[in-house]
Every structure is written in structure tokens, then in C-alpha cells.
């Protein structure tokens, strides 16, 4: 036995630190064994090396060949390696890499050959293909189903992370450049189109339930921290001996967070000055204190709502508050995709109604159209009665308008008494601001005559109130000349007169139509006679004529 310990498995001349020599002699040993041919080294784990190899018999195919590292063949390592082989042999699922063969090399080191997955991490796959939220979730649901299958076999993975969930991609296109393989499959259990086929790998630190399929599990030493910190549950960080499948549910929650948002659920306070993966130790301490999980909306506001609630439930520090299985996690995601109420949210009536509307948009739209039609029909029923009432109102309104116009003309002609009589005859229920205005003007004129004599208000005029609300502009014709009066609203006293010089004698010209713009900066005077149509724009600030345009009337031009 002492001689065996002193003699390395690959010969006396071999030095353990010479990795190239190690790979060369290991390849020779594998070739001597005659069942495999090593093509390249894929990677190294804690106690094993994985090669891309060609299986020569009993069938020829490309496989991933995993062999215990040289110098790592202790009793505990060999027991864990054997446990991984047995773990893979127990499982048969399309989203879990299959075990093809197992054995021992001439040097006594065990190996196993499994399905070779030429793929990339699931997070990278989602980003490279620019998948939407629904497609990412459908891809993730397949991972949940694979993990649930392992749990049913009594296996807890304990190291679920993107590097251990690969999605196959094609190596080259016709042009020789790398590209993703568009692999689609339809899940028969639901009407969703699947994108890609993920593969769960590396059950090297998986834990078997006691007595699972008659296999004796290799226990992790109490206090031994194994796994990837960013994805470990609080109980796994605490090296709790009572770890169960809900630890994998937590890791799936972290994986779902990263698949959807592209970042790890690390609190903002731990991000300063370090990358997210480097900050997970501080975040792990917060997890141990029972801190609430980081919400998806911290990464992007578009995740607010049900999907944020689902992922947060999977990452609860208290495992009794998580989904109790990966299948429950996947089922709630499917409810979200189908616009059904989710289990993670307490069902309120408003929430259930909202989910019903999103799930049955066609039916809800039809009901809404029917309700609108009924409302329109009801409204049309009252149209006739309303129309009759409107006709009566219009007749009274016409009479009222005539009375107001007559009172205004009387006031312009200085016939104050006649103006008062016409205002008194106006229907009481129709009296508005214009009636109040003429009433005040009439009373003011009777008291003081402040508007002056021979003042006429143009037939069509807009009153413009100034910013202080205490004054307004009133265009008038006084002694056959145009003016704009600044009138106090409270006492109707003329505070300022702005003469409007039109550049010519306005005597004998028909009464103009005057409009003042809402800003009080300019006025437009329109005069129409038998031959022409004249429009004059006057700047009230500079008190000058800006533009005068005379156009021959169309009917007169046509007669020519």
C-alpha cells in the first residue's frame, strides 16, 4: 500500500504541477482504454476535469467526459463523484443532460460520459436573441420542470446558476459566423410556444435525500459552505444541515430575476464601487438577517405587478413563505402568462376582475359595445323631448337677443330711457352678463354721462378684459371716428380713450365690425359696402395702422 502511495498513477517521471504533461498522459490512458478519444478540455471543477470527447463504442457520438482530477482521489472525493454518477443515472428529463456511460480508467480513477451540451448560459442566450419577457419566462419554466423532476427523485441541486443552465446554439452558419440555433417546441400542456431547450448541468454538489433510490448520500460537512454565493439561499449560507428542495426554489428565484432584468438581485447599497457579483457577500449577510427580497422593479419599472410578486415570493428568506416546490413556481408563472390570478398575490375582487378582463378581452369588448349601444339608444330616446325644449328656448333666446340689440342701439343713440324700457322687457331667466353690462351702462349714463355724447357701439364687438380683471377694452364710434375705450368694470367710468387713426376720413362709412385679439395687442376693423370688403389691422400698443387691405367683392367682380 505504501508503494502504491509513492507511485503516481501516471508514472514516476510525472510531476503533478505539469498540466500539459498531465493532459497528454491522461489522453494516452483514455485512448489505451479504447472507448473514448479526447478532443479538447472543456473546463475544471472542484474535483473533476471535463473533456469534450468522442465515444468510440458501443456507439460513436460526442460526449462530455468527466474524470476525477489527479491527486483528488480521496475517499470523500471518490464518494461524491460516485454520488454524482448515481444522481445522473436516476434522472431522465429533456432539460437535464443525460448520462451515457460510466467506468474506471486503468489508473483506477472513475469517469462518466454524459450528453455534451454545446451551448451558452441561459442569461446570455436571452440577451443574444433579444427575447421578450414572455419568451424568457417560457424558457425558465422548462428549467423549473427539470428541477422539479430532480426533486421528485430526491435530489437537491444546490448550485443552480446561469453557468449550469445552458441553451444549445449552433457553432457556425453558412457564412462561418457564430449564431443561435432557432429551436422551438410546443409544450402540449399549454398553448405556449417554447423558445430553445435549456439543459441543467453539474450535479456535482447535489444532495440526495436519505434513502433516495437506495443510494447512500455523501453528507456535506457541518459548516462547509459550498455553492455559488449569489444564488445561495439563507439556509445554505448558514450551512444548515436541514437543507431541502426549497433551497433550489430560492436559487430559481434569483435565476429568474437575472434572466428577466439582466442583473442580480443585489441591493443598491451594496453596488457602489463593485460589480454586482462581487457585492454578493454583503448582500448574503442581509439575507441572513431575514431582509425582504430585492424587487424586480428596482431594475426596471416595467416589472411592477404580478411577475415582481412571483419572483419575490420565490426569494423569501423564510423558506416556509416561498413556493414549496419548483412546480408551484412554474405554475404561477403560467398563470401570469395566461392572464389568470396568481397564487402569490391575495385575490381581491378588483384584481380578479382585472385578470378576467385581460384573459377575455374579446368578450369584455363585446359587452362594452353592447352597453354603449344601450346608452346611446337611451340618449336618443330623450333627444326628441330635448329638441322640443330647445326650440322653445331658441325662440325665447332670439327674442332676448333682439331686445338686447335694441337696448344697445338706443344707448348708442343716447336714448337712455328707451334703452331702460327694452332692458326691462327682456325675459328674466335669460338675462346674463350682457344684460347686466347694459343695465350698468344705462344707469351710469343717467348719473354721469361718463361715456360721452354721440357714442355708438359697433354691431359686432368683443369685450376684452385686461389682466387685472378690473378693466376692459370697448371699441366705439364717437363723432364718426373710431376709438377704443378703457372702461372700469366696477363703475363703468372711461379711464382712457385710444383714438384709432385710419389714415382717412371715416365719415359716411358703414358701421364696422370690430374684433380685438385675446391679448389686447391689436384690433381688426372690417367694413363692407356695395363694392368692396376692407379689413384694417390696428396696433393698440403703438397706436398705428399695421395693415389695410381692400378686396373687391366677388359678386361685383362676377358681374363685370
Secondary structure, 3 states (H helix, E strand, C coil): CHHHHHCCCCCCCCCCCCHHHHHHHHHHHHHHHCCEEEEEEEEECCCEEEEEEEECCCCCEEEEEEEECCCCCCHHHHHHHHHHHHHHHHCCCCCECCEEEEEECCCCCEEEEEECCCEEEHHHHHHHCCCCHHHHHHHHHHHHHHHHHHHHCCEECCCCCHHHEEEECECCCCCCCCECCCCEEECCCCCCEEECCEEECCCCCCEECCCHHHCCCCCCCCCCCCCCHHHCCHHHHCCCCCCCCHHHHHHHHHHHHHHHHCCCCCCHHHCCCCCCHHHHHHHHHHHHCCCCCCCHHHCCHHHCCHHHHHHHHHCCCCHHHCCCCHHHHHHHHHHHHCCCCCCCCCCCHHHHHHHHHHHCHHHHHHHHHHHHHHHHHHHHHCHHHHHHHHHHHHHHHHHHHHHHHHHHHHHHCCCHHHHHHHHHHCCHHHCCHHHHHHHHHHHHHHHCCCCCCCEEECCCCCCEECCCCCEEEEEEEECCEEEEEEEECCCCCEEEEEECCCCCCCCCCCCCEEEECCCCCEEEEEEECCCEEEEEEEECCCCEEEEEEEEECHHHHHHC
